[in-house]
C-alpha cells in the first residue's frame, strides 16, 4: 500500500505540464530521452530532469539496454496513484447509495 507521501510526490510530479507531457509520451511504451524530447519545446537535458522527478515519484522506471537507457511507466507507482484516486470514487458512490436509501425510506413511509 502506498504511503500518503508517495501519493503526494506523484501528484506534485504530475502537477507540472511538461512532466505530464513527458509521462504521456511513455503511455505507448518505453522510450529513450531523445525519443521523448523529439518534438517537445524543451531540451533533452530538461527532459532528463523531468524524468528524474517522475522516477523519484515512482511513476517512471528506467531500463538499460546496451548503451541506451529506456524509460517507461512504473506500473506499481501508477497503480498506487490510481488506487488512491479510486478511493474518491468509492466515497462518492457510497454517499450516493446512502442518499438513495434515505430517499427511498422517506417514500416508503
C-alpha positions as a Markdown table, in Angstrom:
| # | Residue | x | y | z |
|---|---|---|---|---|
| 1 | Unk | 0.0 | 0.0 | 0.0 |
| 2 | Unk | 1.3 | 3.4 | -0.9 |
| 3 | Unk | 2.0 | 6.0 | 1.7 |
| 4 | Unk | 0.5 | 9.4 | 1.5 |
| 5 | Unk | 4.0 | 10.8 | 1.0 |
| 6 | Unk | 4.3 | 8.7 | -2.2 |
| 7 | Unk | 0.9 | 9.8 | -3.4 |
| 8 | Unk | 1.8 | 13.5 | -2.8 |
| 9 | Unk | 5.1 | 13.1 | -4.7 |
| 10 | Unk | 3.2 | 11.6 | -7.6 |
| 11 | Unk | 0.6 | 14.3 | -7.6 |
| 12 | Unk | 3.3 | 17.0 | -7.3 |
| 13 | Unk | 5.3 | 15.5 | -10.2 |
| 14 | Unk | 2.2 | 15.4 | -12.4 |
| 15 | Unk | 1.3 | 18.9 | -11.4 |
| 16 | Unk | 3.8 | 20.3 | -13.9 |
| 17 | Unk | 2.5 | 20.4 | -17.5 |
| 18 | Unk | 5.8 | 19.5 | -19.1 |
| 19 | Unk | 6.2 | 16.4 | -16.8 |
| 20 | Unk | 2.6 | 15.4 | -17.7 |
| 21 | Unk | 3.6 | 15.6 | -21.4 |
| 22 | Unk | 6.7 | 13.5 | -20.8 |
| 23 | Unk | 4.6 | 11.0 | -18.8 |
| 24 | Unk | 2.0 | 10.9 | -21.6 |
| 25 | Unk | 4.7 | 10.1 | -24.2 |
| 26 | Unk | 5.5 | 6.9 | -22.2 |
| 27 | Unk | 2.0 | 5.5 | -22.4 |
| 28 | Unk | 2.8 | 3.8 | -25.7 |
| 29 | Unk | 5.9 | 2.1 | -24.4 |
| 30 | Unk | 9.5 | 2.5 | -23.4 |
| 31 | Unk | 11.3 | 5.5 | -24.9 |
| 32 | Unk | 14.8 | 7.0 | -24.8 |
| 33 | Unk | 15.3 | 10.5 | -23.6 |
| 34 | Unk | 15.9 | 11.6 | -27.2 |
| 35 | Unk | 12.6 | 9.9 | -28.3 |
| 36 | Unk | 10.7 | 11.6 | -25.6 |
| 37 | Unk | 12.3 | 15.0 | -26.3 |
| 38 | Unk | 11.7 | 14.9 | -30.0 |
| 39 | Unk | 9.0 | 17.5 | -30.9 |
| 40 | Unk | 8.9 | 19.0 | -27.4 |
| 41 | Unk | 9.7 | 22.6 | -26.8 |
| 42 | Unk | 12.2 | 21.7 | -24.0 |
| 43 | Unk | 15.8 | 20.5 | -24.3 |
| 44 | Unk | 16.9 | 16.9 | -23.9 |
| 45 | Unk | 18.6 | 17.8 | -20.6 |
| 46 | Unk | 15.4 | 19.3 | -19.4 |
| 47 | Unk | 13.5 | 16.2 | -20.3 |
| 48 | Unk | 16.1 | 14.2 | -18.3 |
| 49 | Unk | 15.4 | 16.4 | -15.3 |
| 50 | Unk | 11.7 | 15.9 | -15.6 |
| 51 | Unk | 12.2 | 12.1 | -15.9 |
| 52 | Unk | 14.3 | 12.2 | -12.7 |
| 53 | Unk | 11.4 | 13.8 | -10.8 |
| 54 | Unk | 9.0 | 11.3 | -12.2 |
| 55 | Unk | 11.3 | 8.5 | -11.2 |
| 56 | Unk | 11.6 | 9.8 | -7.7 |
| 57 | Unk | 7.8 | 9.9 | -7.6 |
| 58 | Unk | 7.8 | 6.2 | -8.6 |
| 59 | Unk | 5.9 | 7.0 | -11.8 |
| 60 | Unk | 8.7 | 6.1 | -14.2 |
| 61 | Unk | 11.3 | 3.4 | -14.2 |
| 62 | Unk | 14.5 | 3.1 | -16.3 |
| 63 | Unk | 15.8 | 0.0 | -18.0 |
| 64 | Unk | 19.3 | -0.2 | -19.5 |
| 65 | Unk | 19.7 | -1.9 | -22.9 |
| 66 | Unk | 23.3 | -1.9 | -24.0 |
| 67 | Unk | 24.2 | 1.8 | -24.1 |
| 68 | Unk | 20.6 | 3.1 | -24.1 |
| 69 | Unk | 18.5 | 4.0 | -21.1 |
| 70 | Unk | 14.8 | 3.4 | -21.8 |
| 71 | Unk | 12.2 | 5.0 | -19.7 |
| 72 | Unk | 8.7 | 3.6 | -19.1 |
| 73 | Unk | 5.7 | 3.9 | -16.8 |
| 74 | Unk | 6.3 | 2.3 | -13.4 |
| 75 | Unk | 3.1 | 0.2 | -13.1 |
| 76 | Unk | 3.4 | 0.0 | -9.3 |
| 77 | Unk | 3.6 | 3.7 | -8.8 |
| 78 | Unk | 0.8 | 4.3 | -11.2 |
| 79 | Unk | -1.4 | 1.7 | -9.6 |
| 80 | Unk | -0.8 | 3.2 | -6.2 |
| 81 | Unk | -1.9 | 6.6 | -7.5 |
| 82 | Unk | -4.9 | 5.0 | -9.3 |
| 83 | Unk | -6.0 | 3.2 | -6.1 |
| 84 | Unk | -5.8 | 6.5 | -4.2 |
| 85 | Unk | -7.9 | 8.3 | -6.8 |
| 86 | Unk | -10.4 | 5.4 | -6.9 |
| 87 | Unk | -11.0 | 6.0 | -3.2 |
| 88 | Unk | -12.7 | 9.2 | -4.0 |
| 89 | Unk | -15.0 | 7.4 | -6.4 |
| 90 | Unk | -15.8 | 4.8 | -3.8 |
| 91 | Unk | -16.7 | 7.5 | -1.3 |
| 92 | Unk | -18.9 | 9.3 | -3.8 |
| 93 | Unk | -20.7 | 6.1 | -4.7 |
| 94 | Unk | -21.2 | 5.3 | -1.0 |
| 95 | Unk | -22.6 | 8.7 | -0.4 |
| 96 | Unk | -24.9 | 8.4 | -3.3 |
| 97 | Unk | -26.1 | 5.0 | -2.1 |
| 98 | Unk | -26.8 | 6.4 | 1.4 |
| 99 | Unk | -28.8 | 9.3 | -0.1 |
| 100 | Unk | -30.8 | 7.0 | -2.3 |
| 101 | Unk | -31.6 | 4.7 | 0.6 |
| 102 | Unk | -32.6 | 7.8 | 2.7 |
| 103 | Unk | -34.9 | 9.0 | -0.1 |
| 104 | Unk | -36.4 | 5.5 | -0.6 |
| 105 | Unk | -37.1 | 5.3 | 3.2 |
| 106 | Unk | -38.9 | 8.7 | 3.0 |
| 107 | Unk | -41.1 | 7.5 | 0.2 |
| 108 | Unk | -41.9 | 4.2 | 2.0 |
| 109 | Unk | -43.4 | 6.0 | 4.9 |
